[in-house]
Amino acid sequence: MDIPELESFFQELTDITDNIAIINTHYDADHDSDFAQLEAFYQEMISHPWETADGEYYNLFTSYFTFHVKIIEEIIMEAREILNPEKRDYLKKLVNYKRDANEWFGGLKKKRKSSMVAV
């Protein structure tokens, strides 16, 4: 399986994340669709063999990904401050997404470390 070109890959994730951030506003949005897109993107992302990428590519990937997770954390913090009861289920989904993404990323770093030791 090939690994994608990072700039366009993470631009797509940025666009999805921008739509997710709307849960903290009064604007109408199709949150179900936005969260479905985030889940589909995440499933695609975890299917790639990032741990086998060359060093510079891997480091750039981790930079993009950790920035994304930081933005998600900020969206969660803002949503908790606003406490909009109508958006509570979406906030829970976002918290679960962040937890799953962090667990996956931790596992990826371990795989990367062991694949580098094996080389």
Backbone bond lengths (Angstrom), bond angles and torsions (degrees), N, CA, C in turn:
res aa  C-N    CA-C-N  psi(-1)  N-CA   C-N-CA  omega(-1)  CA-C   N-CA-C  phi
1 M - - - 1.462 - - 1.523 108.72 -
2 D 1.288 116.38 135.95 1.453 122.68 -179.19 1.515 111.22 -82.71
3 I 1.329 114.64 155.24 1.458 118.92 173.48 1.527 107.92 -102.59
4 P 1.318 117.37 143.59 1.472 121.28 -170.91 1.527 113.88 -79.40
5 E 1.315 114.90 166.04 1.454 121.82 171.99 1.533 106.03 -71.09
6 L 1.329 115.86 124.47 1.467 119.98 -167.51 1.518 115.28 -68.79
7 E 1.300 118.10 -40.84 1.463 118.90 -174.89 1.526 111.40 -60.21
8 S 1.316 117.13 -49.76 1.470 119.33 -179.67 1.529 111.29 -70.83
9 F 1.326 116.76 -34.79 1.466 121.20 178.56 1.526 110.44 -60.44
10 F 1.317 115.87 -49.51 1.460 118.80 -178.43 1.522 112.97 -78.90
11 Q 1.328 118.53 -19.13 1.467 119.36 172.15 1.523 109.52 -65.46
12 E 1.327 116.07 -40.01 1.469 119.69 176.52 1.528 110.18 -61.71
13 L 1.330 116.72 -43.19 1.463 120.13 178.44 1.526 111.02 -64.68
14 T 1.316 117.33 -37.84 1.466 121.36 177.49 1.528 110.77 -62.19
15 D 1.317 116.21 -43.41 1.470 120.09 178.52 1.522 111.12 -61.74
16 I 1.322 117.11 -42.93 1.469 121.23 178.15 1.522 109.69 -64.25
17 T 1.319 117.00 -43.84 1.463 121.66 -179.37 1.522 111.19 -62.97
18 D 1.322 116.97 -39.20 1.472 120.47 176.50 1.526 110.50 -59.80
19 N 1.327 116.80 -40.28 1.469 120.23 177.72 1.529 111.04 -67.26
20 I 1.315 116.84 -38.14 1.472 121.25 178.58 1.530 109.90 -63.65
21 A 1.316 116.78 -37.98 1.470 121.25 -178.08 1.521 112.32 -60.90
22 I 1.306 117.85 -19.25 1.465 121.58 -179.40 1.531 111.48 -65.71
23 I 1.325 117.88 -14.38 1.476 118.21 176.98 1.517 110.89 -60.52
24 N 1.332 117.13 -18.68 1.457 120.91 -179.26 1.530 112.90 -95.21
25 T 1.317 116.56 14.96 1.467 119.91 -179.45 1.531 109.39 -125.19
26 H 1.310 114.89 175.97 1.467 120.35 176.86 1.525 111.74 -90.29
27 Y 1.341 117.51 -0.55 1.464 121.05 -177.74 1.524 111.10 -71.75
28 D 1.322 114.66 144.79 1.462 120.05 175.39 1.524 108.90 -74.78
29 A 1.312 114.61 141.81 1.463 120.24 178.16 1.512 108.17 -156.32
30 D 1.292 115.60 162.06 1.460 121.28 176.29 1.528 107.93 -95.29
31 H 1.334 115.19 80.18 1.463 120.72 -175.67 1.528 111.85 -60.90
32 D 1.320 117.58 -36.13 1.472 119.43 178.98 1.526 110.20 -59.95
33 S 1.308 116.41 -43.99 1.464 120.93 178.53 1.528 110.90 -66.36
34 D 1.321 117.01 -42.84 1.465 121.00 -179.94 1.527 111.14 -60.92
35 F 1.315 116.55 -45.45 1.460 120.02 -179.85 1.528 111.48 -70.22
36 A 1.318 117.74 -32.24 1.470 120.79 175.01 1.530 109.77 -65.40
37 Q 1.330 117.20 -40.01 1.468 120.76 176.92 1.528 110.92 -64.34
38 L 1.328 116.64 -41.47 1.461 120.70 178.26 1.527 110.31 -62.11
39 E 1.310 116.93 -44.25 1.468 120.86 179.67 1.526 110.67 -64.40
40 A 1.315 117.90 -43.06 1.472 121.28 179.23 1.531 110.19 -63.42
41 F 1.308 116.35 -42.05 1.463 120.08 179.11 1.525 109.72 -63.65
42 Y 1.311 116.50 -45.45 1.463 121.39 179.88 1.527 110.85 -59.40
43 Q 1.334 116.87 -44.74 1.467 120.24 179.29 1.531 110.51 -61.79
44 E 1.323 116.92 -40.10 1.460 119.02 176.69 1.522 110.35 -65.24
45 M 1.318 116.41 -44.15 1.459 120.74 -176.69 1.526 111.43 -60.36
46 I 1.313 117.06 -44.39 1.463 118.63 -176.56 1.527 112.05 -74.48
47 S 1.322 117.58 -9.05 1.457 120.39 179.07 1.532 112.34 -83.05
48 H 1.321 117.82 -12.55 1.464 121.34 -177.88 1.531 110.56 -85.12
49 P 1.331 117.38 147.61 1.471 121.56 179.83 1.534 112.05 -84.96
50 W 1.313 117.17 64.61 1.464 121.71 -176.85 1.526 111.91 -57.65
51 E 1.321 116.21 -33.08 1.464 119.75 -175.01 1.526 112.88 -65.49
52 T 1.320 118.07 -17.25 1.461 120.75 -179.37 1.529 112.77 -98.28
53 A 1.318 117.41 1.31 1.468 121.20 -179.11 1.525 110.32 -69.55
54 D 1.343 115.45 156.20 1.465 117.96 177.07 1.528 109.40 -66.20
55 G 1.314 115.66 162.89 1.466 122.05 -171.99 1.511 115.47 -55.69
56 E 1.332 117.48 -48.62 1.461 120.55 -177.57 1.532 110.96 -64.74
57 Y 1.319 116.31 -43.14 1.466 121.52 178.87 1.530 109.97 -62.78
58 Y 1.319 116.61 -47.14 1.461 121.37 -179.72 1.527 110.43 -60.16
59 N 1.322 117.03 -44.26 1.465 120.24 -179.96 1.529 111.35 -63.26
60 L 1.328 116.48 -39.20 1.460 119.86 177.63 1.527 110.26 -66.29
61 F 1.338 116.66 -42.32 1.458 120.58 176.33 1.527 110.65 -57.12
62 T 1.337 117.17 -48.75 1.462 119.85 -177.79 1.528 111.22 -63.52
63 S 1.326 116.68 -34.38 1.461 120.06 177.17 1.524 110.73 -63.97
64 Y 1.329 116.63 -49.87 1.464 121.14 177.85 1.532 110.85 -59.02
65 F 1.324 115.55 -46.58 1.464 119.17 -174.77 1.525 111.64 -66.89
66 T 1.331 118.18 -44.65 1.459 119.83 -179.69 1.530 111.18 -65.23
67 F 1.341 116.97 -33.32 1.458 119.97 174.98 1.524 110.20 -64.15
68 H 1.325 116.59 -43.41 1.469 121.42 177.97 1.529 110.35 -58.13
69 V 1.322 117.27 -47.50 1.464 120.87 -178.43 1.530 110.10 -63.68
70 K 1.323 117.04 -36.54 1.467 120.47 177.64 1.531 110.34 -63.23
71 I 1.315 117.72 -41.20 1.466 121.19 177.62 1.533 109.93 -63.46
72 I 1.317 116.84 -42.19 1.472 120.98 177.39 1.527 109.90 -60.08
73 E 1.332 117.50 -42.92 1.467 121.01 177.20 1.520 111.17 -58.36
74 E 1.332 116.98 -42.39 1.461 120.70 179.67 1.529 111.37 -65.92
75 I 1.322 117.05 -39.29 1.466 120.56 177.13 1.524 109.67 -62.33
76 I 1.314 116.92 -42.09 1.468 121.61 179.07 1.526 110.64 -63.79
77 M 1.335 117.04 -46.47 1.469 119.93 -179.87 1.526 111.10 -60.08
78 E 1.324 116.19 -43.79 1.466 120.03 179.40 1.527 110.76 -64.25
79 A 1.332 116.76 -41.81 1.464 120.42 179.96 1.528 110.57 -63.52
80 R 1.307 117.10 -36.83 1.472 120.17 178.26 1.521 111.51 -67.76
81 E 1.321 116.81 -34.43 1.462 120.52 177.39 1.524 111.12 -68.90
82 I 1.323 116.44 -39.51 1.465 121.66 -178.00 1.523 110.92 -73.46
83 L 1.327 116.18 -38.57 1.462 123.54 178.95 1.532 113.09 51.73
84 N 1.295 115.85 53.76 1.455 120.70 176.32 1.534 108.39 -81.04
85 P 1.338 117.99 110.17 1.464 120.66 -175.96 1.532 113.73 -59.49
86 E 1.315 117.16 -29.30 1.462 120.60 179.48 1.525 111.97 -68.50
87 K 1.312 117.02 -20.93 1.466 121.28 -176.59 1.534 112.30 -105.22
88 R 1.318 117.13 5.81 1.462 121.50 -175.60 1.537 112.94 -56.07
89 D 1.323 118.00 -42.90 1.472 120.56 -179.68 1.524 111.53 -64.49
90 Y 1.322 116.54 -35.62 1.463 119.63 177.93 1.527 110.58 -69.66
91 L 1.307 116.16 -37.75 1.461 120.07 176.57 1.528 109.94 -62.10
92 K 1.321 116.58 -43.10 1.472 119.97 177.35 1.523 110.84 -60.69
93 K 1.325 116.85 -42.09 1.472 120.04 177.78 1.525 110.64 -61.14
94 L 1.313 116.24 -40.28 1.454 120.30 -178.53 1.533 111.14 -68.70
95 V 1.312 116.42 -39.74 1.468 120.43 176.74 1.532 109.97 -62.88
96 N 1.327 116.79 -43.19 1.470 120.43 177.69 1.527 111.23 -64.46
97 Y 1.312 116.81 -40.57 1.465 120.95 177.37 1.527 110.11 -58.99
98 K 1.330 116.59 -48.09 1.466 120.83 -179.24 1.519 110.59 -60.80
99 R 1.320 117.03 -43.30 1.467 120.63 178.97 1.531 110.56 -61.68
100 D 1.325 116.23 -48.09 1.465 120.27 -179.85 1.530 111.24 -62.81
101 A 1.325 116.60 -41.87 1.463 120.65 -179.70 1.528 110.68 -63.92
102 N 1.318 116.88 -41.51 1.464 120.03 178.24 1.527 111.53 -65.73
103 E 1.326 116.98 -40.72 1.463 120.09 177.83 1.523 110.49 -64.02
104 W 1.336 116.90 -45.30 1.457 120.68 178.45 1.524 110.78 -60.29
105 F 1.332 116.72 -45.06 1.457 121.16 -178.34 1.526 111.27 -64.47
106 G 1.326 117.16 -39.18 1.462 120.39 175.86 1.522 110.99 -60.90
107 G 1.330 116.48 -42.81 1.459 120.98 177.03 1.518 111.98 -65.01
108 L 1.321 116.42 -38.58 1.462 120.92 177.88 1.527 110.52 -61.81
109 K 1.322 116.95 -44.02 1.466 120.04 -179.98 1.528 110.75 -62.23
110 K 1.341 116.65 -38.37 1.473 119.88 177.45 1.528 110.64 -65.95
111 K 1.346 116.30 -43.77 1.477 119.83 177.88 1.517 110.46 -60.79
112 R 1.320 115.97 -42.80 1.458 121.38 -179.52 1.530 109.96 -61.33
113 K 1.306 115.77 -44.39 1.466 120.22 -179.37 1.515 110.30 -62.67
114 S 1.348 117.46 -45.66 1.453 119.05 -179.41 1.525 112.48 -70.50
115 S 1.335 118.37 -32.15 1.461 119.15 178.02 1.532 110.18 -71.28
116 M 1.329 117.53 -30.02 1.454 120.50 177.90 1.535 111.02 -73.90
117 V 1.323 117.08 -34.55 1.460 121.68 176.80 1.524 109.89 -67.53
118 A 1.329 116.65 -37.36 1.480 121.73 -177.74 1.528 111.89 -69.75
119 V 1.331 117.34 -21.72 1.479 121.31 -177.20 1.471 111.08 -80.50
